Amino acid sequence: MNIGELRHRIKIQKMKTEMTNENGFPLSDSEKWDDYVIIWSAVYPLKGSEFWSAMAVHSENTVKFICRYNPSIGSDIRIIYNNRTFDITGVIDLDESHKWLLIYGSEVI
């Protein structure tokens, strides 16, 4: 990986820990996200698709992000890039060398 390819700023957000009731369920129905860190990343669009389901058009864009290794980044995050939100579908430590993270994201549309 060429360090010059890490030219895009992405925001990593983590799910906010909510107060729970006595049964362990969250007190609010909406998901809340906290900004965690802003990092440099390479961004590669992989696939875009559009399909019909239940009489509505659905779009899906899959993007690959490559960034420096950070042990606290896992599948419990989401990425904000260019005012677009990406749900994480996979986080891979490339070559298990703890140098680079490969993150696959699906755009929320």
C-alpha positions as CSV (number, residue, x, y, z in Angstrom):
1,M,0.0,0.0,0.0
2,N,1.3,3.4,-1.0
3,I,0.8,5.9,1.9
4,G,-0.1,8.6,-0.7
5,E,-3.4,6.7,-1.5
6,L,-4.7,7.5,2.0
7,R,-6.0,10.9,0.8
8,H,-9.6,10.7,2.0
9,R,-10.8,11.7,5.4
10,I,-13.4,9.4,6.9
11,K,-15.2,9.7,10.3
12,I,-15.6,6.6,12.4
13,Q,-18.6,6.5,14.6
14,K,-19.4,4.0,17.4
15,M,-22.8,3.0,18.7
16,K,-23.6,5.0,21.8
17,T,-24.1,2.9,24.9
18,E,-27.7,3.4,26.1
19,M,-29.4,3.1,29.4
20,T,-31.2,-0.2,29.6
21,N,-34.3,-1.4,31.5
22,E,-34.3,-4.3,34.0
23,N,-34.6,-6.8,31.0
24,G,-31.6,-5.4,29.2
25,F,-33.5,-3.6,26.4
26,P,-32.6,-0.1,25.4
27,L,-34.8,2.7,26.7
28,S,-35.0,4.5,23.4
29,D,-35.8,3.0,20.0
30,S,-33.5,5.2,17.9
31,E,-29.9,4.3,17.3
32,K,-27.5,6.9,18.6
33,W,-23.9,7.2,17.3
34,D,-20.9,9.1,18.8
35,D,-18.0,10.4,16.7
36,Y,-15.0,8.2,17.6
37,V,-12.1,9.3,15.4
38,I,-11.4,10.9,12.0
39,I,-8.7,9.1,10.0
40,W,-7.1,9.1,6.5
41,S,-8.2,6.3,4.2
42,A,-8.1,5.0,0.7
43,V,-11.6,4.6,-0.8
44,Y,-12.4,2.2,-3.6
45,P,-16.0,1.8,-4.9
46,L,-16.6,-1.9,-5.6
47,K,-20.2,-2.4,-6.6
48,G,-23.4,-0.5,-7.1
49,S,-26.8,-2.1,-7.6
50,E,-30.4,-1.1,-7.9
51,F,-33.3,-3.5,-7.5
52,W,-37.1,-3.6,-7.0
53,S,-38.5,-5.0,-3.8
54,A,-42.0,-4.5,-2.4
55,M,-42.8,-2.1,-5.2
56,A,-40.0,0.2,-4.2
57,V,-36.6,0.9,-5.8
58,H,-33.6,0.1,-3.5
59,S,-30.0,1.1,-4.2
60,E,-26.9,-0.3,-2.7
61,N,-23.3,0.8,-3.0
62,T,-20.4,-1.3,-1.7
63,V,-17.2,0.5,-0.9
64,K,-13.8,-0.7,0.3
65,F,-11.8,1.5,2.7
66,I,-8.2,0.9,3.5
67,C,-6.6,2.6,6.5
68,R,-3.8,2.2,9.1
69,Y,-4.4,-0.6,11.7
70,N,-6.4,0.5,14.8
71,P,-7.2,-2.4,17.2
72,S,-10.3,-0.5,18.5
73,I,-12.0,-0.5,15.0
74,G,-14.3,-3.5,14.6
75,S,-17.7,-4.3,13.1
76,D,-19.5,-2.2,15.7
77,I,-18.8,1.0,13.8
78,R,-20.1,3.0,10.9
79,I,-18.3,5.3,8.5
80,I,-19.3,8.8,7.4
81,Y,-17.6,9.8,4.1
82,N,-18.6,12.8,2.0
83,N,-21.9,13.1,4.0
84,R,-22.7,9.5,3.1
85,T,-23.2,6.8,5.8
86,F,-21.8,3.3,5.4
87,D,-22.7,0.3,7.5
88,I,-19.8,-2.1,8.0
89,T,-20.0,-5.5,6.5
90,G,-16.5,-6.7,7.3
91,V,-13.2,-5.6,8.9
92,I,-10.0,-7.5,8.0
93,D,-6.5,-7.1,9.3
94,L,-4.5,-7.4,6.1
95,D,-2.0,-10.3,6.3
96,E,-2.5,-10.3,10.1
97,S,0.4,-7.9,10.3
98,H,-1.3,-5.1,12.2
99,K,-0.4,-2.5,9.6
100,W,-3.5,-2.1,7.5
101,L,-7.2,-2.5,7.9
102,L,-9.5,-3.4,5.1
103,I,-13.1,-2.3,5.8
104,Y,-16.0,-3.2,3.6
105,G,-19.0,-0.9,3.9
106,S,-22.5,-0.8,2.4
107,E,-24.0,2.7,1.9
108,V,-27.2,3.5,3.7
109,I,-29.6,4.9,1.1
